[in-house]
Amino acid sequence: MLSRITINDRGAITIPARMRALFGIKAQDELIIENTDEGLLLRPAFSVPIEMYSEERIEEFASGEDAIGEILPPTKN
């Protein structure tokens, strides 16, 4: 499927609704634009949230592991 689009003064493009539907692209989705030998390539970006743990939270995890060790039988190596 080919579509002709125009870049506005701010550098934004509008992806036609048929193309967005075909590829499951929704408002606020992130795309990666990549320079290839054939031209520009747009593809979906996948973002995964990362949680940074405080020292206190890490201690909570460690104490939870100790509690599990008291419940489960020891493993054989």
C-alpha positions, -999 to 999 in steps of 0.1 A, spaced: 0 0 0 15 34 -10 5 67 4 18 102 -2 21 124 29 34 159 36 56 172 63 43 203 80 63 233 92 71 217 125 84 185 108 54 164 118 38 139 94 3 124 95 2 86 89 -30 79 70 -58 61 90 -57 30 68 -20 26 75 -24 32 112 -52 6 113 -32 -19 93 -2 -17 116 -22 -12 149 -7 22 155 -26 43 180 -24 79 193 6 84 216 24 52 203 61 56 198 78 49 165 115 45 156 127 63 124 157 47 109 179 56 79 183 26 56 198 21 21 163 23 7 153 55 26 135 61 59 120 33 78 93 38 105 87 9 129 70 5 163 90 11 194 85 -10 224 90 7 258 93 -12 290 90 8 323 119 4 346 116 7 383 145 20 403 147 5 438 158 23 469 181 5 494 151 1 517 131 -17 490 161 -39 482 163 -49 519 125 -58 517 132 -82 488 162 -97 506 141 -103 538 114 -119 516 139 -143 502 151 -152 537 115 -160 547 110 -182 516 142 -201 525 126 -209 559 95 -223 542 110 -242 512 133 -272 516 169 -267 507 179 -275 471 205 -300 461 233 -287 439 
